[in-house]
Amino acid sequence: MLATGYRPDLPYLTGLDSALDADRNPRHREGLATGVPGLAFVGLEWQRSLSSNSLRGVGRDVERIARRLAARLARR
């Protein structure tokens, strides 16, 4: 699915403490949730760069997040 002009709407994460801030925006650092281990986000505006929420940039972010999550699982 492709969309433009959207805003994150993640009501299903409200039950996870620290997943969202008071304005219901994802709490993250470069796509990895800061308060919920193993949770990640992609396609967010300015997630890592200007192109993070575009087709041009989301792929780079996905690759980076996948590597970081895989490394986390490997340490378990």
Legacy VTK file of the C-alpha trace (Angstrom):
# vtk DataFile Version 3.0
C-alpha trace
ASCII
DATASET POLYDATA
POINTS 76 float
0.000 0.000 0.000
1.263 3.461 -0.825
0.043 6.706 0.681
1.054 10.340 0.780
0.212 13.038 3.288
-0.424 10.556 6.060
0.267 10.753 9.774
1.054 7.818 12.007
-2.057 6.431 13.674
-1.095 3.654 16.049
-3.946 3.213 18.554
-3.141 -0.501 18.898
0.137 0.458 20.613
-1.448 2.558 23.372
-1.431 -0.462 25.679
2.347 -0.795 25.450
3.947 1.448 28.045
6.444 3.857 26.505
5.667 2.935 22.862
3.967 6.279 22.219
4.376 9.751 23.657
1.548 11.913 25.028
0.619 12.985 21.483
0.511 9.317 20.380
3.652 9.632 18.274
6.105 6.736 18.248
8.926 7.036 20.773
11.989 5.940 18.866
15.589 6.616 18.003
16.293 6.029 14.315
13.290 3.689 14.115
13.965 1.521 17.160
11.498 2.031 19.985
13.188 3.584 22.994
10.934 2.024 25.620
9.832 -1.308 24.136
12.637 -3.773 23.334
12.187 -5.449 19.941
9.689 -2.910 18.591
10.674 -0.926 15.514
9.069 1.569 13.158
9.681 2.325 9.478
8.424 4.998 7.133
8.252 7.774 9.704
8.950 11.356 8.746
12.543 12.246 9.643
13.089 8.794 11.107
16.724 9.016 10.031
16.702 11.424 7.097
14.499 13.609 4.920
13.717 10.622 2.693
12.763 8.219 5.506
9.066 8.455 4.753
9.454 8.099 0.985
9.933 5.131 -1.319
13.427 6.422 -1.991
14.527 6.282 1.655
12.439 3.715 3.476
14.403 0.788 2.051
17.646 2.021 3.616
15.915 2.392 6.969
14.364 -1.088 6.742
17.750 -2.669 6.038
19.362 -0.880 8.972
16.549 -1.791 11.383
16.488 -5.422 10.217
20.243 -5.711 10.871
19.900 -4.176 14.316
16.951 -6.410 15.281
18.770 -9.511 13.974
21.837 -8.583 16.042
19.616 -8.191 19.094
18.101 -11.652 18.556
21.533 -13.190 18.039
22.633 -11.905 21.455
19.769 -13.711 23.208
LINES 1 77
76 0 1 2 3 4 5 6 7 8 9 10 11 12 13 14 15 16 17 18 19 20 21 22 23 24 25 26 27 28 29 30 31 32 33 34 35 36 37 38 39 40 41 42 43 44 45 46 47 48 49 50 51 52 53 54 55 56 57 58 59 60 61 62 63 64 65 66 67 68 69 70 71 72 73 74 75
